[in-house]
Amino acid sequence: MKRLITAVLVMVMCLSAASAFAADNSWQRVKDAGKLVIGLDDAFPPMGFRNDDGEIVGFDVDAAEEVGKRLGIDIVWQPTEWKGVINSLYAKKFDCIWNGMTITPERQKKVAFTKPYIMDGQIAAVRMDEADIKKHEDLGGKIVGVQAGSPALEAAKKLPKAASEIREYDTNPKAFLDLEADRLDAVVVDNVTGRYYMASRPGKFRALPGYITKEAFGVAFRMEDNALRAKIQETIDAMIADGTMGEISRKWFGEDVTNPEDW
């Protein structure tokens, strides 16, 4: 009798799993529609923002457009209020969220993420010609700049050796101007924001190796849309493997920040 009950339970579980898999037509739905609608905050440079002509551009935009090209579908961008972006995803206003979304335990309870495709967090930048500062430990006793009210302030306090002074600025560009003028020894800044700024001023600054804090970015999907997520993940993996993601990264950041081995 126990064996019979066990066999019945196994059969029920298999049927349920098969039913769930069959019900997940998320990729087929997008393929049939010929388009992937993506939700984003269109004021988040360099991930997704509007250029002077009003076009939506950025690292995530280029990456997603390449995914669409490889899958034979169009990419449709749907700007949305970031505060309610997950609710809008489940209201089916778009198929996924691709906009530098940090993977957090709280969000993982609500959405299904791809693997991290880029690492964000806080880094330290110094002048390109600075020879004495090679690692985070070398910032002990130095003057460090941060943007006021940003996570960089707490990150600067977590440096391996304490800075002699932490100066707060209204904006990151103001901190970088003081760094360039030799009034600071380093700037602690958000990774993607800082590298984007440094790429716009080639030869002026460099990032110290590694991260002070880490926050991985992922593409977010509805929990039930596993087939669609798997298809996008497969394509992103191929783009990382063949160097395409690296090329896109160098366009926006001046270097490849998409290689997991460097995180």
Stockholm file with secondary structure:
# STOCKHOLM 1.0

chainA/1-263         MKRLITAVLVMVMCLSAASAFAADNSWQRVKDAGKLVIGLDDAFPPMGFRNDDGEIVGFDVDAAEEVGKRLGIDIVWQPTEWKGVINSLYAKKFDCIWNGMTITPERQKKVAFTKPYIMDGQIAAVRMDEADIKKHEDLGGKIVGVQAGSPALEAAKKLPKAASEIREYDTNPKAFLDLEADRLDAVVVDNVTGRYYMASRPGKFRALPGYITKEAFGVAFRMEDNALRAKIQETIDAMIADGTMGEISRKWFGEDVTNPEDW
#=GR chainA/1-263 SS CHHHHHHHHHHHHHHHHHHHHHHCCHHHHHHHHTEEEEEECTEETTTEEECTTSCEESHHHHHHHHHHHHHTCEEEEEECCGGGHHHHHHTTSSSEEEEEEECCHHHHTTSEECCCSEEEEEEEEEETTCCSCCSGGGGTTSEEEEETTSHHHHHHHTSSSCCSEEEEESSHHHHHHHHHTTSCSEEEEEHHHHHHHHHTSTTTEEECSSCSEEEEEEEEECTTCHHHHHHHHHHHHHHHHTTHHHHHHHHHHSSCCCCGGGC
#=GC SS_cons         CHHHHHHHHHHHHHHHHHHHHHHCCHHHHHHHHTEEEEEECTEETTTEEECTTSCEESHHHHHHHHHHHHHTCEEEEEECCGGGHHHHHHTTSSSEEEEEEECCHHHHTTSEECCCSEEEEEEEEEETTCCSCCSGGGGTTSEEEEETTSHHHHHHHTSSSCCSEEEEESSHHHHHHHHHTTSCSEEEEEHHHHHHHHHTSTTTEEECSSCSEEEEEEEEECTTCHHHHHHHHHHHHHHHHTTHHHHHHHHHHSSCCCCGGGC
//
